[in-house]
Amino acid sequence: MATRENQMLQIFVALFGVAIVILAVLTYFFFKKWDEEYARANSAQTIASDARSALNATQTEANNYKEAMGFAEGDTKDTVDAEIQKDMERMAAQYALPAEELTYREIVQNLHNALIAAQKSEAEAKQREIEAQNTLATVQTTTAEQIAAFKADFEKLKADNEAQRLAYDQERQRINQEKAQTAQGALTQLAQAETDLKTSADELAKFEKNLNIMTQLNEGLTQKVRDSADESFEVPDGEVIWAVQRTGTVYINLGHADALRPQISFSVYGADDNNAARAEKKGSIEVTKVIDDHMSEARITDDTLSEPILPGDKIYTPVWHPGRKVHFALAGFIDIDDDGTSDRDRVKELIVSNGGVLDEELSVNTRYLIDGGVAELGQNVSEAEQEQTRSYSEMISQANKLGIRRISVSDFLDNVGFTTEARSVQLGTGATADDFPARAPGERRSQLRVPNARKFREREPPPAE
């Protein structure tokens, strides 16, 4: 019995030892796994902390960029992108460039350059204005002194004339009282008084004439001073840097940086001509492609074989100038092709398409008044025609007062390099009698210039040297 109990005890001890070993092994593996998971958790926490730090740094940098660009920290990316797109589109319209090609640095640089140029032009204009005002003040002072002297003489002459008239009346009364006794003497004195009165009247008329002459002289001198103070804008806008006569193509030194765009036309003058108002026009070109900041391609729309367009030739248009817009106004009946119908809308399109501004009313900003003139009024004139003539006269008078330069329709078309389109008639069964209007005996129709006519007109030999 004791042996059996010992065996049971040994078995129990053996099982208990095995259980302890198994428990120790499980405990070892459990703590080893716990250490690995704890290390992995610490590593993940470190990575998350680094990510949060990087995110905070990126958000801080983004907020700084927002603040530098004028946005609030709470603005979303969509809001910022929308505002940037609006700015780019607005600046693209200003510089005639695609919005996707603009950057904020280019916009700031262009605005800075335009501001510097405007400040320089303003300073020069102010200096010229001061010089003109000083000259005008000197002329006005001298003229005012002369007019004051003439007025003083005039007043003195009037007073003398009045005194002589009073003396004449008194003398006449005395003569009438003594008429019976001294008739012959009274008549002699009366004749003398009348002679003196006529002499005084002649002198008064002479002084009035002199006063009118001095007044007109003052007005003339004032106008000359104003004319001398006017700034001349008829300077070349650029020049031809290369010409390919075979293809009718030229290249000019204007481009993106000058806000040039296609379809703007220029008149071409000689290389030595620096004043377009006095120079003789050689031909015309039209911009077809803007290549670089200071290079564009253009096609020749008008030239002559005897005097071709060459590198160095100057180009000019009154409608467009680098960095600013020129203001125009229209007066009278505008007809560009002598067909008797108004082409006012066509001229407006030419001004706007070439970068100019059309003023509905004259102001100090208006530079040119395109004068189409008005027809002479006959005997039977309608109220509408009278009103048109009156409005035209008022506009011309206002332009003269504001110092606005008047140019004819033909001069404007020549300077912008415009050529009228030829009228064509489709022959055959579709033609009507209205396509062939009657012409009075001896009447000559205007010869219209056709675009690209240079490809079809007869060539003239160059002049003999």
Secondary structure as GFF3:
##gff-version 3
##sequence-region A 1 465
A	DSSP	alpha_helix	2	68	.	.	.	ID=ss1
A	DSSP	alpha_helix	77	95	.	.	.	ID=ss2
A	DSSP	three_ten_helix	99	101	.	.	.	ID=ss3
A	DSSP	alpha_helix	104	177	.	.	.	ID=ss4
A	DSSP	alpha_helix	183	229	.	.	.	ID=ss5
A	DSSP	beta_strand	238	244	.	.	.	ID=ss6
A	DSSP	beta_strand	249	252	.	.	.	ID=ss7
A	DSSP	three_ten_helix	256	258	.	.	.	ID=ss8
A	DSSP	beta_strand	265	269	.	.	.	ID=ss9
A	DSSP	beta_strand	283	292	.	.	.	ID=ss10
A	DSSP	beta_strand	295	302	.	.	.	ID=ss11
A	DSSP	beta_strand	314	316	.	.	.	ID=ss12
A	DSSP	beta_strand	320	321	.	.	.	ID=ss13
A	DSSP	beta_strand	324	325	.	.	.	ID=ss14
A	DSSP	beta_strand	327	331	.	.	.	ID=ss15
A	DSSP	alpha_helix	344	353	.	.	.	ID=ss16
A	DSSP	beta_strand	357	358	.	.	.	ID=ss17
A	DSSP	beta_strand	366	371	.	.	.	ID=ss18
A	DSSP	alpha_helix	383	402	.	.	.	ID=ss19
A	DSSP	beta_strand	405	408	.	.	.	ID=ss20
A	DSSP	alpha_helix	409	415	.	.	.	ID=ss21
A	DSSP	three_ten_helix	433	435	.	.	.	ID=ss22
A	DSSP	three_ten_helix	453	455	.	.	.	ID=ss23
###
